[in-house]
Amino acid sequence: MSFKIKKIYQQARSFLFSNMNKQFLVFLFFLFLSGIFWLSMTLNETYEQEFNIPIQLTDVPEKVVLTSDFPDSVRVLLQDKGYTLLSYRTALKLNPVKLSFKSYATSGNGKGVIPASDLQKHLLRQINSSTEIKAIKPDKIEFEYNFGHSKRVPVLLYGQVVPADNYYLAQTVFTPDSVLVYGNKPHLDTLKAVYTVALDVTDFEDTLNVDVRLQQPEGMKTVPRLVHAKFVADILTEQTLEVPIVGVNLPANKTLRTFPNKVKVTFMVGASKLRLIKPSQFQVVVDFNEIVKNPSDKCQLHLRSCPRIVSKPKLETAQVDYILEQR
C-alpha cells in the first residue's frame, strides 16, 4: 500500500515539476500577482454606490397608533474609495438609524416629519470621515398617528365576482366581517365601511376561498389589513309555480274573476334555495284602473313582486279572460 502511495507521489511530483508545468505554474503565479495589483488599483478609485439603510422609529408611546406606513429603510448614495465602500458591504455593515418618535411628533396635528438632514446626521456618526453622502431618498419621511381613536366598520366587496354560466353568487362571507380602523376622530365619524381592493374573479363553479387585502382610507389604518373571503357559487335551476291572480284597486261593489284564476310563473333559482320558494311569495295582479282605461275582453297580468333570491321571473301568459261582477 505504501509503495503505491509513494509511486503516485513521485508521478505527481514529476508531472508538476516538469519543464512545461514549471512554466505554467510561473504563469499562474504572475497572473495571480497581476490580479491582486489590478484589484488594488480598482478599489483605490473613487465610486458612488447606493445602500439601503434600515431605519426604526423608537420611543412610540403605548397609546399612539401609527396610521400611515412607516418605511423600514432609506436609500443612501455614498461616495468614497472602492475598498471603503466594499467594507460597508462586508465587515463594517451600516447599523439601523434609530429615530425618536417624541423628537418629530411635536406639531399636535397627528403628523410628524423627519427631514433628510436629520438622517444625514445619524449616518455621519457611523461612516468614515472620507465618505461623502451624495443623496438620501426619500428626502423626508412623513408619518401620521393618533392617540388610539378607532372605529369598527364592516368589510364590503369592491369589484366583480362572477361565477361560470348557469351559476350565481349565492353567498359572500368575509372573515372577519368587520375591522378596526384607527384615525383622527373627524375622519372616523364619516367612515361607514372599508372596501376590498378591486377584485376581478370570474368563471368558477365551486366555493372559492381567497385572502384579500383591504383598501387603506387616507390617513387611517385598518387592523387587520387582510381578510379571508369565501365566495359560494350555486347552480341555477329553472322552476315553475302556479300563483293565484288577484285584483287590485277594485271598488267595494265589484268582484273580479279571471279564467284561469292562477297563472304559471317560471324563474331561475339556486338549487340550494329551491325549498325556500313558496307561491305565496309571488304576487300576480290585475289592475281595475287599467281595465277601465283600456276596456277589452282580456285583462293584463302584472308580476308585482317575487322573492329576491330568484332571477329572470316571467309569466306563462300576459293576458287572461275575466268578468266583473256586481256585489
Steps between C-alpha positions, in 0.01 A plus 500: 500500500777743597680408178198605292467831685871570454468422131204736458689775686803463271283512188319813620831666596657423167186632323490828691870572475552405138631784282161568341307501827762719670432763237124463553538541878712810449229636267229436762710671768547817297132492394405491867736790578360708212147425620587622849662812353196570277258452791707732718503769231126459437401521866716810537278685253209720619150364444138575582283219632146482638425332834174410671529617861244358749313761706298456818253728677559463873339623825146476356253537794272203567184698422631627167405320177683572174229539236736523203768266372842572647785390267741237629797646313631797300725499195829683547750579224858495639824608332845375605788273404399156378650315795310721747168439325582129489558504875147639551369197314703251703679560828371848589131454433300817557281489810128590502424869556284539811271803509305608807126545448491777762751708304280525191138467618490848647248678278192373685311442173563127477788535253878475523778586253858369506720710267787349305742725689423311821554168328832631374612597852432146624683345205808720537557352845568154360671556165862592435594868486610449139155376395270759347119470504387602152125441533232359731171367362237587597605853588263493800290247688145592594280298734155535653380384838219531753448428865293185469185638330338206324174379348378157392347498151377222268703359210336535159587355160641725229525366145328213324463135600314309230463119499488288184196480272193347667640586843444798725671649805295358786701633790797725581658457843787708636698381803511722694193680367608826662832666581631759742601828336733745675501865404411853598150532645359729224604247235366206699162668544444504123632147435223244443688198361833373373518349151718228357750579229346469154421134427438342161407136554305312233407154373502289818253223586582410859567677827797733456721595796747788465689743723420858405680824587296797615516853369657732753298820549727804470659590830355192670608146580294181500565205727526245351596603149416162353171305522395156385225498239276204417295520181235228474377413151170316455361344183191666353193290429178596321178451697131569446227573755130573470414834659146635570385805304360782714328827413620836633337844517153338479198703621322356803201397283701310237643148490756384243511145371772382262513189284717326602531630857868400517795554271835322472813698590836372374822614665863413568619421852801339665458129567571547870227770529224317315330366813464856633279613210122502553214618271390746767825695450389600148227748421326505160241776466237648270455876539132611485604852399677358197184307400292817521753701302549235227183287476557159340376142522833405659684657794875560535697307764785659694758327716516752779736326744713190537770369738833680478689173461340416164606639163342535154140450616241498222132423459386212282236729350458878509118514464201298619122513463301669775161617617401775742210419731283740694477420868 
